[in-house]
Amino acid sequence: MIALDKMTDQQFERHAFDVLKRELGPDGLARFLRLHRSGSGDYTRDRMGLQKDLTVDKIVESIRQRSA
């Protein structure tokens, strides 16, 4: 198995689904997907509210802090 930090997002999602299916069974996996894929609310409005004070400079600084 590839280390989690080396997986692409697609590989990670497939691995996570496999783990959930193994641990919860097919019915449990289906229930999980139904609960967590349908979502609720307005993502675009929420994102705009969370990012209203975000600037390019703040994004760059955040990246620099994570890279240090």
MIMAR-477561 format. One line per 5 residues: number of its first residue (from 1); for each residue x, y, z of N, C-alpha, C, O, CB. Coordinates in steps of 0.2 Angstrom, whole numbers, always signed. Atoms other than C-alpha are relative to their C-alpha. Glycine has a CB too. Layout:
<kolvexs>
NUM	X/Y/Z/X/Y/Z/X/Y/Z/X/Y/Z/X/Y/Z | ...
</kolvexs>
This chain:
<kolvexs>
1	+4/-6/+0/+0/+0/+0/+4/+6/+0/+10/+6/+3/-5/+0/+6 | -4/-7/+0/+6/+18/-4/-2/+3/+7/-7/+3/+9/-3/+4/-6 | +0/-4/-6/+9/+29/+11/-6/+5/-1/-6/+8/-7/+6/+3/+2 | +5/-4/+1/-6/+40/+14/+2/+7/-3/-2/+10/-7/-4/+1/+7 | -2/-6/+3/+4/+56/+11/+3/+0/-7/+4/+5/-10/+5/+3/+5
6	-3/+0/+6/+10/+50/-5/-6/-2/-5/-5/-2/-11/+5/-6/-1 | +6/+2/+4/-8/+45/-12/-3/+6/-3/-3/+12/+0/-5/-3/+4 | +4/-5/+3/-17/+56/-24/-7/+0/+3/-8/-4/+7/-1/-1/-8 | +7/+0/-3/-34/+62/-19/-4/-6/-2/-8/-8/+2/-3/+7/-1 | +4/+6/+3/-42/+49/-30/+2/-7/+4/-2/-10/+6/+1/-1/-7
11	-3/+6/-4/-31/+35/-22/-3/+0/+7/-5/-5/+10/+7/-1/-1 | +2/+0/-7/-35/+41/-5/-7/-1/+1/-9/-5/+6/+2/+7/+3 | +8/+1/+0/-54/+42/-8/-1/-8/-1/-5/-10/+3/-3/+4/-5 | +2/+7/+2/-54/+24/-15/+2/-4/+7/-1/-8/+9/+4/-2/-6 | -3/+4/-6/-43/+18/+0/-5/+1/+6/-7/-4/+10/+7/+2/+2
16	+4/-2/-6/-55/+27/+13/-7/-4/-1/-10/-7/+3/-2/+7/+0 | +6/+4/+1/-70/+19/+4/+1/-8/+2/-4/-11/+4/-3/+1/-7 | -2/+7/-1/-62/+2/+5/+0/-2/+8/-3/-7/+10/+7/-2/-3 | +0/+1/-7/-59/+4/+24/-7/+0/+3/-9/-4/+7/+5/+6/+3 | +7/-1/-2/-77/+10/+27/-4/-6/-2/-8/-9/+2/-3/+6/-3
21	+4/+5/+2/-84/-4/+17/+2/-7/+4/-2/-10/+6/+1/-2/-7 | -2/+6/-5/-73/-17/+27/-3/+1/+7/-5/-4/+10/+8/+0/+0 | +2/+0/-7/-77/-10/+44/-8/+1/+0/-11/-2/+6/+3/+7/+2 | +8/-1/-1/-96/-5/+41/-4/-5/-5/-10/-5/-3/-1/+7/-2 | +4/+4/+5/-101/-17/+27/-3/+4/-6/-3/+11/-5/-5/-4/+4
26	+3/-4/+5/-109/-12/+11/-6/+5/+2/-6/+10/-1/-3/-5/-6 | +6/-5/-2/-125/-5/+19/+2/+6/+4/+0/+11/+4/-5/-4/+5 | -3/-5/-4/-115/+5/+32/+4/+5/-5/+3/+11/-4/+5/-3/+5 | -4/-4/+4/-104/+12/+18/-6/+4/-4/-5/+11/-5/+4/-4/-5 | +5/-4/+3/-120/+17/+8/-3/+5/+4/-5/+11/+2/-5/-5/-3
31	+3/-5/-4/-127/+25/+23/+4/+6/+2/+2/+12/+2/-2/-3/+7 | -5/-5/-1/-111/+35/+26/+0/+5/-6/+0/+11/-5/+7/-3/+2 | +0/-4/+6/-111/+41/+8/-6/+4/+0/-6/+10/-2/+1/-4/-6 | +6/-4/+0/-129/+46/+9/+0/+6/+5/-2/+11/+3/-6/-4/+1 | +0/-5/-5/-126/+56/+25/+5/+6/-2/+3/+11/+0/+1/-3/+7
36	-6/-5/+1/-110/+65/+20/+1/+2/-7/+5/+7/-8/+6/-4/+2 | -1/-2/+7/-112/+67/+1/-6/+5/-2/-5/+10/-6/+0/-5/-5 | +5/-5/+2/-129/+76/+1/+1/+7/+2/-1/+11/-2/-7/-3/+3 | -1/-7/-2/-124/+91/+11/-6/+4/+1/-11/+1/+0/+5/+3/-5 | +5/-5/-2/-134/+105/+17/+3/+7/+0/+9/+8/+1/-4/-2/+6
41	-3/-7/+0/-133/+124/+16/+2/+2/-7/+1/-1/-12/+5/+0/+5 | -2/-3/+6/-126/+135/+3/+8/+1/+1/+10/+5/+4/-3/+7/-1 | -8/+0/+0/-107/+131/+1/+3/+6/-2/+7/+9/+1/+2/-6/-4 | -3/-6/+3/-104/+146/-10/-1/+6/+5/+4/+10/+6/-3/+1/-7 | +1/-5/-4/-112/+158/+2/+5/-1/+6/+8/+4/+9/-7/+1/+2
46	-4/+1/-6/-103/+150/+17/+7/+1/-1/+11/+4/+3/-1/-7/+2 | -7/-1/+2/-86/+150/+8/+1/+7/-1/+7/+10/+2/+1/-4/-6 | -1/-7/+1/-88/+168/+3/+0/+4/+7/+4/+8/+8/-5/+3/-4 | +0/-3/-6/-92/+173/+21/+7/-2/+4/+10/+2/+7/-5/-3/+5 | -6/+2/-4/-77/+163/+28/+7/+3/-3/+12/+4/+0/+1/-8/-1
51	-6/-2/+3/-65/+170/+15/-1/+8/-2/+4/+11/-5/+1/-3/-7 | +2/-7/+1/-72/+188/+15/+6/+5/+1/+8/+10/-2/-6/+3/+3 | -6/-4/-2/-56/+195/+23/+7/-3/-2/+12/+0/-1/+1/+1/+8 | -6/+3/+2/-44/+184/+14/+3/+4/-6/+0/+6/-10/-1/-7/-2 | -3/-3/+5/-31/+192/+3/+6/-4/-3/+8/-10/+1/+3/+7/+3
56	-5/+4/+3/-17/+185/-8/+6/+0/+5/+9/-5/+6/+2/+3/-7 | -6/+0/-5/-4/+191/+5/-1/-4/+6/+4/-8/+8/+1/+8/+2 | +2/+4/-6/-13/+182/+19/+1/-8/-3/+4/-12/+1/-7/+1/+2 | -1/+7/+2/-13/+166/+8/+7/-2/-1/+9/-7/+1/-4/-1/-7 | -7/+1/+0/+5/+168/+4/+4/-1/+6/+8/-6/+7/+4/+6/-4
61	-3/+1/-7/+10/+170/+22/-2/-7/+3/+2/-10/+6/-3/+6/+4 | +2/+6/-3/+0/+155/+27/+4/-6/-3/+6/-11/+0/-8/-1/-2 | -4/+5/+3/+9/+144/+14/+7/+0/+2/+10/-5/+3/+0/+2/-8 | -7/-1/-3/+26/+151/+20/+0/-3/+7/+5/-7/+9/+2/+7/+0 | +0/+3/-7/+21/+146/+38/+0/-7/+0/+3/-11/+4/-6/+3/+4
66	+1/+7/+0/+16/+129/+33/+7/-4/-3/+8/-9/-1/-6/-2/-4 | -6/+3/+3/+32/+126/+23/+6/+1/+5/+11/-3/+4/+2/+4/-6 | -6/-1/-4/+44/+132/+37/+1/-6/+5/+5/-6/+9/-1/+6/+5
</kolvexs>
